[in-house]
Amino acid sequence: MNRSFILLILLLCLFQPVVAQKSFFVDGYHGGIWGHYPNQYTGFIVDKLDQNPFWKINLEIEPVTWDFVKANDTQNYLRFKKNVEDQSVGGRIEFVNPSYGQSYLFNIQGESVIRQFEYGIKKIRSHFPTAEFHTYSSEEPCFTSALPQILSSFGFSYAALKNPNTCWGGYTRAFGGELLNWVGSDGSSLLTVPRYASEGLLPKSTWQTTAWNNSENYVTSALQYGIQNPVGMCLQDAGWKNGPWLGAPKNFNYTTWRNYIQQMANKNSVQTWKLNQEDLQVSLVWGAQILQKLAQETRRAENKIIMAEKIDAINSIGNVSILSAGKFDPAWENLLLAQHHDSWIVPYNIVNKEKNWNWAQQVSYWTKTSNEICDGIILKSMAQPKAGEELNYSVYNTQAYQRDDIVRIGLPNNLRNPQVFNSNGKLIASQVVAQSDTSERKILFIAHVPAIGFSSFKIKETKIKSDVKAQPMAVLAGDKCIVNTDQYKIILNANKGGTIEQLIAKKIDQKDFVDTKSKRYFNEMRGYFYQEGSYVSSADHPAKISILENGPIEVKLKIEGKISIHDFEQIITLTKNSEIIDVKTQVKWVGHPGIGQDYAQEKGWNAEDVKKAFYNDSLKLLAVFPTNINNQKVFKNSAFDVMESGLGNTYFNTWDSIKNNLILNWVDVLGDNDKYGMALLNDHTTSYAHNEEGILGLTLQYSGMGLWGMNYKIDGVSRYNYALLPHRNNWAKANVWNKSVKWNEPLQVFPGSPKSKTEESLFQLNRDGYEISSITTENKALVLRIFNENDDLARVVLSLNLEVKKAELIELNHKKRADLLLVNQLKGNKNIILSIPKFGFRTIKLSL
């Protein structure tokens, strides 16, 4: 009894410092007029600030919200504006996520990430000119591995990797203590508060970590781990009526992130962490038709606006007076809102009450509007052909290297024997194809186009007849279709649903990339249909294979088959000189079949249950590619980054075991001692699959229960577009990133010409492994961004083919970083020599 009493006293003594020591809490609000922000809510926030002088708030509010507040709640807008004026470290309000559309970031391309912050910061400062941006933080898992270099270039100093009360879409990996240096893909770093190694996922929850309310257990575990100044966090949904989340402070202080990191946190022992994309343990209802469609629409708009800006810059040179900023602002603003995280996690929720549109419908409107704005700007810059003029066309290349790629142009019916000529009058080999279901005809040819420029071509009626009859690129032989191009020999098996039984890369040691020993077929579509209680495969039924086009420029096959009772049509296209095998598929679903794991589908769904059917990709409809490559490693890209996967396989089925199995643009399988690889390119963000058997897969379809008990059902036709790229060596030596960009940014064709010139190139790079990711116009200036995709030498020469008065290296916040030397060349042109670290980018302003 006496020993027990002494032990109790000792324990109380040990515990006393824990409960007496101060901790901190980051409170604030998350949302906006598109997410959630009731009218007059600004007045509520200001009232609570007035009533609670101890309270400090961190804001993650959609920047366009302040337009609404200013117009509809002017008095409270002015009261709030007065509170914002104090932007000192001791101020009570910090803007922690100024991104325009509150995107998840991990699901969009690098240039979109930059524009989210550029346009958001600009909008906030239009309302609050003194606003400062020091710390990045989000209530949702809105992170990507390249953020340190992006945020640093905008002037941020700090970040937080916690999202404790809204983990429905995932969370960051628990790692480290009080502070760490978050090192990005290029080597940039930010002083960061992580999700502590001691910060567990909350039991009986599928949306919280233990940091959500600064519980005694959370603080105690942090102190025991060695964290001297624990901090918790909850950015409340705008609209909640709590005021201070934890009430009046007891043994803790409310703080802004900047104040905590700069003034309170212990900086004596700061660990370094090179976070990679798999440290972001995020997952959504991948394969759901509604999510798939909006992801495709968003990606198309992303690609279009980047190309349109470059084409506009090309067309503007020669008339410096028309160079101006802001031309594409409305297009970007629509696209950035379309990238809102809510559109991805609650696509069925009604967001536009006036039109009764859900998020998916609103995204369709935003992306359509963005595309139309881009088209209008480009068409305005082109000299439109007049009636009766010859058929002249301008073909644009938006990449930093000259290209020889295919273009397709519609033909008028009056041309019997059309031929293509370049600007020098040279006849270009071509192929005329007719659509099987219409009278429309197109002419295909390989266009040679200089870097960041255009070439002109003419189509006219001639009497020229080819003396050489082109050899067919594809033949049907019984139940097989045999395709021969300069790159590949491919055999498709109609009896097995048109799957590929041989894929020989002629220029890669005649290697067959199909694993013929696998139990799965190459390019098979297979998944578990839980209403039927069985796996279903496209290889279960014979297919019909037709040859739609047969050279000499392009071969196109159509495969018509079935997945259970559902008809599918697949178009496989190969082009002369191209290593890309393009696959477009559509499935005409009958009714609403259930596809995926049969768990809590009809009943029994529970938000607190960590197990959810949509997490389990192994049972979804996958396109699978058993690849003849041994000892495989997997690489995948994200915004301004590439990583080697550390996953043994990509499968999981519970919230507390999420794996990052996302494909943004491509994944690449490498093996045989780094001798052979195969990349899988996709037209939207979704999940990929890979297992220990060496079977790579792409998630095509899930149909069933998703988040919040919503049935993500199939309705009508689903469409998929992916491509295969077999290659020698690793992804970097094979230039996979650049080839993926080319697939996303094909040559663009416009009737007429923008000027009297028949060919022009603004600039080009002297080495592979770099991308000009953006070109925008300002007042008598061009701003371009160059990204180092894979060059370890980190040194590249930008050759300028235009008159430049001055060149400057600038940050993303447009602050000047350095003057750049313009090196004169023999032909009168100038070069700029740049040093860019691998996965780094540099922004250059050229004054004209």
ZAMARGU-4260 file (C-alpha; in steps of 0.2 Angstrom, whole numbers, plus 5000, padded with zeros to 4 digits):
<rodrens>
0) 5000/5000/5000 | 5014/5012/5005 | 5024/5008/4989 | 5009/5011/4978 | 5006/5028/4987
5) 5024/5033/4983 | 5022/5027/4965 | 5007/5037/4963 | 5015/5053/4970 | 5030/5050/4958
10) 5018/5049/4943 | 5009/5064/4948 | 5025/5074/4949 | 5030/5067/4932 | 5013/5072/4924
15) 5012/5089/4932 | 5024/5098/4920 | 5015/5091/4905 | 4998/5099/4910 | 5005/5115/4916
20) 5016/5118/4901 | 5009/5129/4887 | 5004/5122/4870 | 4997/5132/4855 | 4982/5130/4844
25) 4980/5137/4826 | 4962/5141/4823 | 4953/5150/4809 | 4942/5147/4794 | 4942/5137/4778
30) 4929/5139/4763 | 4922/5153/4752 | 4907/5157/4741 | 4910/5141/4731 | 4913/5130/4745
35) 4904/5137/4760 | 4903/5155/4766 | 4885/5162/4771 | 4881/5180/4768 | 4884/5191/4783
40) 4897/5178/4789 | 4911/5191/4789 | 4902/5201/4802 | 4901/5185/4813 | 4920/5183/4811
45) 4923/5202/4816 | 4911/5201/4830 | 4920/5186/4838 | 4937/5194/4836 | 4930/5209/4845
50) 4922/5198/4859 | 4938/5187/4861 | 4954/5198/4861 | 4964/5182/4865 | 4959/5175/4848
55) 4969/5174/4832 | 4964/5167/4816 | 4972/5159/4800 | 4962/5161/4784 | 4960/5149/4770
60) 4946/5158/4761 | 4943/5158/4742 | 4950/5175/4736 | 4935/5178/4725 | 4924/5178/4741
65) 4930/5195/4745 | 4922/5202/4729 | 4905/5195/4735 | 4908/5201/4753 | 4912/5219/4747
70) 4897/5219/4736 | 4884/5212/4748 | 4891/5216/4765 | 4900/5232/4763 | 4900/5237/4782
75) 4907/5221/4788 | 4919/5220/4774 | 4926/5237/4779 | 4927/5231/4798 | 4936/5216/4792
80) 4948/5226/4781 | 4953/5236/4797 | 4957/5221/4806 | 4968/5214/4792 | 4979/5230/4792
85) 4990/5224/4806 | 5001/5211/4796 | 5015/5211/4809 | 5020/5195/4817 | 5009/5199/4832
90) 4994/5202/4821 | 4978/5193/4823 | 4974/5188/4805 | 4985/5178/4794 | 4981/5173/4776
95) 4988/5155/4775 | 4981/5148/4758 | 4979/5161/4745 | 4976/5149/4731 | 4963/5155/4719
100) 4953/5139/4718 | 4958/5129/4734 | 4965/5115/4723 | 4971/5099/4731 | 4987/5103/4720
105) 4993/5085/4720 | 4981/5082/4706 | 4985/5096/4694 | 5000/5101/4683 | 5014/5112/4689
110) 5010/5127/4679 | 4992/5126/4686 | 4999/5126/4704 | 5009/5142/4701 | 4994/5151/4693
115) 4983/5146/4708 | 4995/5156/4719 | 4998/5170/4707 | 4980/5174/4704 | 4974/5171/4722
120) 4988/5183/4729 | 4983/5196/4716 | 4965/5195/4720 | 4968/5196/4739 | 4979/5211/4737
125) 4966/5219/4726 | 4955/5220/4742 | 4969/5220/4756 | 4984/5229/4749 | 4995/5227/4764
130) 4992/5208/4765 | 5007/5197/4768 | 5010/5179/4764 | 5022/5170/4776 | 5015/5153/4779
135) 5006/5140/4769 | 4993/5129/4777 | 4977/5120/4772 | 4963/5111/4781 | 4962/5098/4767
140) 4977/5088/4761 | 4981/5102/4748 | 5000/5098/4745 | 5012/5093/4732 | 5031/5089/4733
145) 5036/5104/4723 | 5028/5117/4735 | 5044/5123/4743 | 5052/5130/4727 | 5035/5137/4722
150) 5030/5145/4739 | 5048/5151/4741 | 5048/5160/4725 | 5031/5169/4730 | 5040/5175/4746
155) 5033/5162/4758 | 5045/5157/4773 | 5035/5143/4782 | 5023/5129/4779 | 5012/5117/4789
160) 5009/5099/4784 | 4994/5096/4796 | 4976/5094/4791 | 4969/5087/4807 | 4950/5089/4805
165) 4947/5086/4787 | 4956/5070/4782 | 4942/5063/4771 | 4954/5064/4756 | 4969/5059/4765
170) 4983/5065/4776 | 5002/5068/4776 | 5014/5055/4783 | 5018/5056/4801 | 5036/5062/4802
175) 5047/5072/4814 | 5045/5083/4828 | 5042/5102/4832 | 5049/5109/4816 | 5058/5102/4800
180) 5065/5108/4784 | 5054/5103/4771 | 5065/5100/4756 | 5057/5100/4739 | 5061/5092/4722
185) 5074/5105/4717 | 5082/5107/4734 | 5072/5122/4740 | 5067/5121/4758 | 5054/5129/4770
190) 5054/5129/4789 | 5038/5118/4792 | 5027/5111/4806 | 5024/5093/4801 | 5011/5080/4806
195) 5021/5074/4821 | 5027/5057/4822 | 5017/5056/4838 | 5002/5063/4829 | 4991/5047/4826
200) 4975/5045/4816 | 4960/5047/4828 | 4952/5030/4832 | 4934/5028/4827 | 4936/5042/4814
205) 4940/5043/4796 | 4943/5061/4794 | 4954/5066/4809 | 4971/5065/4817 | 4974/5068/4836
210) 4979/5086/4833 | 4961/5092/4829 | 4957/5098/4847 | 4973/5099/4857 | 4968/5085/4868
215) 4978/5081/4884 | 4983/5064/4876 | 4989/5073/4860 | 4999/5086/4870 | 5006/5073/4881
220) 5012/5062/4867 | 5020/5077/4859 | 5030/5082/4874 | 5035/5064/4877 | 5042/5064/4859
225) 5052/5079/4863 | 5041/5092/4856 | 5043/5107/4868 | 5029/5118/4861 | 5015/5107/4854
230) 5003/5115/4842 | 4986/5108/4836 | 4975/5115/4822 | 4958/5116/4815 | 4952/5128/4801
235) 4934/5128/4804 | 4921/5127/4789 | 4916/5145/4786 | 4898/5145/4791 | 4901/5136/4808
240) 4895/5146/4823 | 4908/5142/4836 | 4919/5157/4836 | 4935/5151/4845 | 4936/5132/4842
245) 4942/5127/4859 | 4933/5141/4869 | 4943/5152/4881 | 4961/5146/4881 | 4967/5135/4896
250) 4985/5130/4896 | 4986/5135/4878 | 4987/5150/4867 | 4979/5154/4850 | 4991/5159/4837
255) 4994/5162/4819 | 5006/5150/4810 | 5018/5164/4807 | 5019/5169/4825 | 5021/5151/4831
260) 5035/5147/4820 | 5044/5163/4821 | 5042/5167/4839 | 5037/5151/4849 | 5044/5135/4841
265) 5060/5128/4846 | 5073/5130/4831 | 5088/5122/4840 | 5086/5105/4832 | 5078/5105/4815
270) 5077/5089/4805 | 5078/5089/4786 | 5064/5079/4776 | 5064/5077/4758 | 5046/5074/4756
275) 5040/5064/4741 | 5023/5062/4733 | 5020/5045/4742 | 5022/5054/4759 | 5005/5063/4754
280) 4994/5048/4758 | 4979/5054/4748 | 4965/5045/4739 | 4948/5049/4731 | 4935/5039/4722
285) 4946/5035/4708 | 4938/5027/4693 | 4921/5034/4697 | 4913/5041/4680 | 4909/5058/4687
290) 4926/5061/4694 | 4934/5054/4678 | 4924/5066/4667 | 4928/5082/4677 | 4947/5076/4678
295) 4947/5075/4659 | 4939/5091/4656 | 4951/5100/4668 | 4966/5092/4660 | 4960/5097/4642
300) 4958/5115/4648 | 4975/5115/4657 | 4983/5109/4641 | 4974/5121/4630 | 4977/5137/4640
305) 4996/5134/4641 | 4997/5131/4622 | 4986/5146/4618 | 4997/5158/4629 | 5012/5152/4619
310) 5003/5154/4602 | 4998/5171/4607 | 5016/5176/4611 | 5022/5169/4595 | 5009/5179/4585
315) 5012/5195/4595 | 5031/5196/4591 | 5034/5209/4577 | 5021/5221/4585 | 5028/5225/4602
320) 5014/5238/4605 | 5001/5224/4607 | 5010/5215/4620 | 5000/5216/4636 | 4996/5207/4652
325) 4980/5200/4658 | 4973/5194/4641 | 4971/5176/4648 | 4965/5181/4665 | 4947/5176/4663
330) 4952/5159/4655 | 4963/5156/4670 | 4951/5161/4683 | 4938/5149/4676 | 4950/5135/4675
335) 4957/5138/4693 | 4940/5137/4700 | 4937/5121/4691 | 4952/5114/4700 | 4943/5117/4717
340) 4946/5102/4729 | 4927/5101/4732 | 4924/5096/4714 | 4935/5081/4717 | 4929/5075/4734
345) 4910/5080/4733 | 4906/5081/4714 | 4888/5077/4717 | 4885/5091/4729 | 4874/5106/4722
350) 4886/5121/4721 | 4876/5133/4709 | 4859/5134/4717 | 4853/5146/4704 | 4855/5133/4690
355) 4854/5118/4702 | 4871/5112/4696 | 4882/5100/4705 | 4901/5102/4706 | 4904/5091/4690
360) 4891/5102/4680 | 4899/5118/4686 | 4917/5111/4681 | 4910/5108/4664 | 4904/5126/4662
365) 4920/5133/4669 | 4931/5123/4658 | 4921/5126/4643 | 4921/5144/4646 | 4940/5144/4648
370) 4942/5135/4632 | 4931/5147/4622 | 4941/5162/4629 | 4957/5154/4623 | 4950/5150/4606
375) 4943/5168/4604 | 4960/5175/4608 | 4970/5164/4596 | 4957/5166/4581 | 4958/5185/4584
380) 4977/5185/4582 | 4976/5175/4565 | 4973/5182/4548 | 4958/5173/4543 | 4957/5167/4525
385) 4946/5175/4512 | 4933/5166/4501 | 4942/5159/4486 | 4959/5160/4493 | 4971/5145/4493
390) 4970/5133/4507 | 4985/5140/4518 | 4988/5133/4536 | 4999/5138/4550 | 5005/5123/4561
395) 5011/5128/4578 | 5024/5120/4589 | 5023/5125/4608 | 5038/5115/4613 | 5056/5121/4615
400) 5063/5109/4601 | 5059/5107/4583 | 5046/5093/4579 | 5041/5082/4565 | 5024/5076/4570
405) 5008/5072/4563 | 4994/5085/4559 | 4976/5081/4552 | 4967/5094/4542 | 4949/5093/4536
410) 4947/5093/4517 | 4933/5102/4506 | 4923/5090/4495 | 4929/5098/4479 | 4947/5092/4480
415) 4949/5076/4471 | 4968/5074/4472 | 4974/5085/4486 | 4993/5087/4490 | 5002/5096/4504
420) 5017/5108/4500 | 5028/5117/4513 | 5032/5135/4512 | 5046/5132/4500 | 5034/5123/4488
425) 5041/5106/4492 | 5028/5092/4491 | 5025/5083/4507 | 5020/5065/4509 | 5002/5064/4514
430) 4988/5052/4517 | 4970/5055/4514 | 4957/5046/4525 | 4938/5046/4525 | 4927/5044/4540
435) 4917/5028/4539 | 4901/5035/4546 | 4902/5052/4537 | 4907/5060/4521 | 4921/5070/4530
440) 4939/5067/4523 | 4955/5072/4531 | 4973/5074/4525 | 4987/5068/4536 | 5005/5073/4535
445) 5021/5074/4545 | 5024/5093/4548 | 5042/5100/4552 | 5040/5114/4564 | 5053/5124/4572
450) 5054/5127/4591 | 5041/5139/4599 | 5035/5144/4582 | 5025/5139/4567 | 5027/5133/4549
455) 5016/5136/4534 | 5008/5123/4523 | 4997/5124/4508 | 4984/5111/4502 | 4980/5111/4483
460) 4973/5101/4469 | 4986/5093/4458 | 4988/5080/4445 | 5003/5073/4454 | 5001/5054/4455
465) 5013/5043/4466 | 5023/5030/4457 | 5025/5020/4472 | 5011/5011/4480 | 5012/5012/4499
470) 5014/4995/4508 | 4999/4992/4520 | 5004/4994/4539 | 4991/4982/4545 | 4984/4966/4538
475) 4971/4954/4545 | 4976/4936/4545 | 4962/4924/4552 | 4959/4929/4570 | 4974/4940/4571
480) 4978/4958/4566 | 4997/4961/4562 | 5003/4979/4562 | 5020/4984/4556 | 5027/5001/4557
485) 5045/5008/4557 | 5045/5006/4576 | 5034/4991/4580 | 5027/4974/4576 | 5011/4971/4585
490) 5000/4956/4584 | 4982/4958/4591 | 4971/4942/4595 | 4953/4944/4591 | 4948/4928/4600
495) 4954/4936/4616 | 4945/4952/4614 | 4958/4961/4603 | 4971/4960/4617 | 4989/4962/4612
500) 4999/4946/4611 | 5015/4953/4604 | 5023/4970/4605 | 5040/4970/4597 | 5050/4986/4598
505) 5061/4985/4582 | 5073/4998/4587 | 5075/4992/4605 | 5084/4975/4602 | 5068/4968/4594
510) 5062/4965/4612 | 5044/4959/4614 | 5037/4969/4629 | 5022/4957/4632 | 5024/4945/4646
515) 5017/4929/4637 | 5018/4919/4653 | 5007/4930/4663 | 4989/4924/4667 | 4983/4941/4661
520) 4982/4948/4644 | 4991/4964/4638 | 4979/4978/4636 | 4965/4968/4644 | 4951/4976/4653
525) 4946/4967/4669 | 4937/4970/4685 | 4925/4962/4698 | 4906/4965/4694 | 4899/4963/4711
530) 4881/4961/4706 | 4886/4947/4695 | 4897/4940/4709 | 4912/4937/4697 | 4927/4944/4688
535) 4923/4950/4670 | 4936/4953/4656 | 4936/4960/4639 | 4946/4944/4634 | 4931/4933/4639
540) 4923/4936/4622 | 4929/4937/4604 | 4931/4954/4596 | 4930/4961/4579 | 4945/4970/4572
545) 4944/4983/4558 | 4957/4993/4549 | 4951/5011/4548 | 4967/5018/4541 | 4982/5009/4534
550) 4997/5020/4530 | 5008/5027/4524 | 5007/5040/4538 | 4996/5032/4551 | 4988/5016/4555
555) 4972/5015/4565 | 4963/5000/4571 | 4945/4998/4578 | 4941/4984/4590 | 4923/4980/4594
560) 4920/4969/4609 | 4911/4966/4625 | 4914/4967/4643 | 4900/4955/4650 | 4884/4962/4641
565) 4892/4979/4638 | 4899/4984/4621 | 4916/4993/4620 | 4925/5001/4605 | 4943/5004/4606
570) 4954/5014/4593 | 4972/5010/4593 | 4983/5022/4583 | 5001/5021/4578 | 5010/5035/4567
575) 5025/5034/4556 | 5041/5039/4566 | 5032/5040/4583 | 5035/5029/4598 | 5018/5032/4605
580) 5004/5019/4604 | 4988/5029/4607 | 4973/5020/4614 | 4955/5027/4615 | 4941/5017/4622
585) 4923/5019/4625 | 4911/5008/4634 | 4893/5009/4632 | 4886/5003/4649 | 4869/4994/4650
590) 4860/5000/4666 | 4871/5004/4681 | 4883/4989/4684 | 4892/4988/4701 | 4911/4987/4698
595) 4923/4985/4713 | 4923/4977/4730 | 4907/4970/4736 | 4908/4978/4753 | 4894/4989/4761
600) 4887/4992/4743 | 4869/4989/4746 | 4868/4992/4765 | 4880/4994/4780 | 4890/5010/4774
605) 4897/5019/4789 | 4907/5035/4789 | 4917/5029/4804 | 4922/5012/4796 | 4940/5013/4790
610) 4936/5000/4776 | 4928/5007/4761 | 4925/4998/4744 | 4932/5012/4733 | 4949/5011/4741
615) 4952/4994/4734 | 4958/4996/4716 | 4962/4978/4714 | 4944/4974/4710 | 4940/4989/4699
620) 4940/4988/4681 | 4958/4990/4676 | 4967/4991/4659 | 4982/4979/4663 | 4999/4977/4655
625) 5009/4962/4660 | 5026/4968/4654 | 5041/4957/4650 | 5053/4967/4661 | 5061/4958/4676
630) 5065/4966/4693 | 5054/4981/4690 | 5055/4998/4698 | 5041/5011/4696 | 5044/5029/4693
635) 5030/5043/4692 | 5028/5061/4689 | 5020/5075/4698 | 5020/5094/4697 | 5039/5098/4693
640) 5044/5081/4701 | 5048/5063/4697 | 5050/5050/4711 | 5054/5031/4712 | 5040/5022/4720
645) 5043/5014/4737 | 5027/5004/4736 | 5028/4985/4736 | 5011/4986/4727 | 4998/4999/4726
650) 4984/4991/4734 | 4975/4995/4750 | 4957/4995/4757 | 4956/5005/4772 | 4957/5024/4777
655) 4971/5021/4789 | 4982/5012/4776 | 4981/5024/4761 | 4995/5023/4748 | 4998/5037/4735
660) 4995/5027/4719 | 4991/5042/4708 | 4995/5045/4690 | 4996/5063/4685 | 5003/5062/4668
665) 5013/5046/4667 | 5020/5031/4677 | 5035/5021/4670 | 5041/5003/4674 | 5059/5000/4672
670) 5069/4984/4674 | 5082/4972/4667 | 5096/4981/4675 | 5088/4998/4669 | 5090/4992/4651
675) 5071/4992/4646 | 5056/5002/4652 | 5038/5006/4647 | 5029/5021/4651 | 5010/5023/4653
680) 5003/5040/4649 | 4985/5045/4654 | 4974/5060/4649 | 4968/5064/4667 | 4973/5061/4685
685) 4967/5045/4692 | 4975/5029/4700 | 4987/5016/4693 | 4990/4999/4699 | 5006/4988/4700
690) 5010/4972/4709 | 5024/4960/4713 | 5020/4950/4698 | 5025/4965/4686 | 5008/4969/4680
695) 5005/4987/4677 | 4987/4993/4677 | 4977/5009/4675 | 4960/5012/4684 | 4946/5013/4672
700) 4930/5011/4681 | 4923/5010/4699 | 4904/5010/4702 | 4897/5009/4719 | 4897/5018/4736
705) 4909/5032/4739 | 4911/5045/4752 | 4897/5050/4763 | 4886/5036/4757 | 4885/5043/4739
710) 4882/5030/4726 | 4895/5034/4712 | 4885/5025/4698 | 4889/5023/4680 | 4877/5032/4668
715) 4879/5030/4649 | 4896/5030/4640 | 4913/5030/4648 | 4928/5036/4638 | 4946/5033/4642
720) 4962/5039/4633 | 4979/5032/4637 | 4995/5028/4628 | 5010/5016/4629 | 5028/5021/4626
725) 5041/5006/4627 | 5059/5013/4628 | 5077/5009/4631 | 5085/5014/4647 | 5077/5024/4661
730) 5063/5037/4660 | 5076/5052/4660 | 5087/5045/4646 | 5071/5040/4636 | 5065/5058/4638
735) 5048/5051/4644 | 5043/5068/4652 | 5045/5077/4636 | 5036/5064/4626 | 5022/5065/4638
740) 5021/5084/4636 | 5021/5082/4617 | 5006/5070/4618 | 4997/5083/4629 | 5002/5097/4618
745) 5001/5091/4600 | 5005/5102/4585 | 4991/5115/4583 | 4983/5119/4565 | 4975/5135/4560
750) 4968/5141/4544 | 4977/5156/4537 | 4993/5164/4544 | 4996/5177/4558 | 5008/5188/4547
755) 5017/5189/4531 | 5031/5177/4537 | 5029/5158/4532 | 5039/5152/4547 | 5045/5159/4563
760) 5054/5153/4579 | 5055/5163/4595 | 5068/5153/4604 | 5075/5136/4607 | 5085/5126/4620
765) 5101/5117/4615 | 5098/5101/4626 | 5085/5088/4629 | 5078/5087/4646 | 5070/5104/4648
770) 5053/5111/4645 | 5047/5129/4642 | 5032/5127/4653 | 5024/5144/4650 | 5026/5160/4640
775) 5015/5175/4644 | 5015/5193/4638 | 5017/5209/4648 | 5019/5227/4643 | 5032/5226/4629
780) 5039/5210/4637 | 5038/5191/4637 | 5039/5181/4653 | 5044/5162/4650 | 5047/5148/4662
785) 5060/5134/4659 | 5059/5118/4669 | 5073/5105/4670 | 5064/5089/4668 | 5079/5077/4670
790) 5096/5085/4666 | 5109/5082/4680 | 5121/5094/4672 | 5109/5108/4676 | 5115/5120/4662
795) 5106/5125/4647 | 5107/5138/4633 | 5092/5148/4627 | 5094/5154/4610 | 5084/5170/4606
800) 5078/5173/4588 | 5070/5190/4592 | 5077/5207/4597 | 5079/5208/4616 | 5084/5224/4625
805) 5086/5216/4643 | 5084/5199/4651 | 5081/5197/4670 | 5079/5182/4681 | 5063/5185/4692
810) 5054/5176/4706 | 5036/5171/4704 | 5031/5186/4714 | 5039/5196/4700 | 5054/5203/4711
815) 5070/5204/4701 | 5082/5191/4706 | 5097/5195/4694 | 5101/5202/4677 | 5105/5189/4664
820) 5119/5191/4652 | 5114/5192/4633 | 5128/5183/4624 | 5130/5189/4605 | 5131/5175/4592
825) 5138/5176/4575 | 5122/5177/4566 | 5117/5192/4576 | 5106/5182/4588 | 5108/5181/4607
830) 5110/5167/4619 | 5106/5166/4638 | 5116/5153/4648 | 5105/5146/4662 | 5109/5136/4677
835) 5094/5126/4683 | 5094/5112/4696 | 5086/5096/4692 | 5067/5098/4694 | 5069/5116/4696
840) 5062/5130/4686 | 5068/5148/4682 | 5057/5162/4676 | 5064/5175/4664 | 5058/5192/4659
845) 5063/5198/4641 | 5060/5216/4638 | 5058/5219/4620
</rodrens>
